[in-house]
Amino acid sequence: EQLVRARLAQADGQPLPVRPANPGLLQKGSSGDAVRCAQSYLAEVKKAGGYAWPAPAVDGQFGNITQQAVIGYQESVGLDPDGLIGSATWAFLVRSFNATL
């Protein structure tokens, strides 16, 4: 039922916002689907806002480029630019991504 609702909303030009669970702390050296998700959000927010931070590869590996992107994102939204994706950065990133839908 939710998949049908999501497809109908997208077909109407009103995609449903994402509501991913907080994956916990993501940092340089982290890997996996949560990193891939964060990378895709960062890339979309960068594209939509025309920001200058580097676009990370969506490869699930939190390396230097992803860290630089996180720092650029944090600076753009007024968060402490520590390069870590903790609960505050995650919440802001999800909201920013949803604003691009």
N, C-alpha and C positions, 0 to 999 in steps of 0.2 A: 504494500500500500504506500509506504514512504517513497519507494522508487518511482511509482506512478506519479505521486504528487510532485516529486522533484523534476521529473521529465515534463510534466504539464507546466510547471512554473517556468522552467527554462524555455519551453516553446512559446510561452507568453511574454518572454523577454524579462522575466523577473526571477532569476535563479535564487534558490534558497540560500541563506548564509551558511557558512560552515561553522560547526561547533565542535572542533576537536578537543579532546581531553588534554590537559596540560601534561606534557611528557616528562616533566621533571627537568633538571638542569641539563642543557645542551651546551657543549663547549668544544674548543679545539681538541680533536682526538675522538669525539663522539661519532657514532655512525649508526646507520639504520633508517627505517622508515620515518621516524620523527624528524631526523635531520633533513631527509629528502622533502618532507612536507614544508619545513621551515624554509628551505632553499627555494622551493617553488613559490611560496608566499613572498619572500624577499624579491625574487625576480619579477613577479607580477606587480608588486607595489612600486618597485624601481621603474618599471616600464610605464605604469599609469601616471606616476608623478614626475617622470623625467629627472630623477635623481642621478647624481654623479658617482655614487658608490659602485664598486664593481659588481657585475651580475655573477652570482655563484653558479657553477655547474650543478645541476640537479642530479647528484650522484650518490647522495647519502653519506658523504664523507665530509666532516666538519674540519676543513683545513684553513689555510691562510686567507684565501679569497672569501670564503664564507665568513670568517671572523671579521675581515675588513668590511664586508657588506653589513654585518650585524652592527658594527661600530657606526657606520654611516647612517644606518636606519635609526639607531638609538639617538644619535645627534639630531637627526631630522625631527624626531618627536619629543625631544627634551628629556630623554632618559640618560642616566649615567652611562657613558660610552665605554663599558667594560668588555665588550665583545662576547659576553655570555648571554645565552637565552634562558633566563630564569622566568619566574611566574609573571612579573610585570612586563618584561619584553614580549613574552609569548602572548599575553592578553592584548597588548597594543598591536602586535603583528597580526593577530587574527582579526581584530577590528579593522585594521588598515586594509587587509586583504579583502574582507567582506565589502568594504567601500568601493573596491574595484569591480565588483560583480554587476 
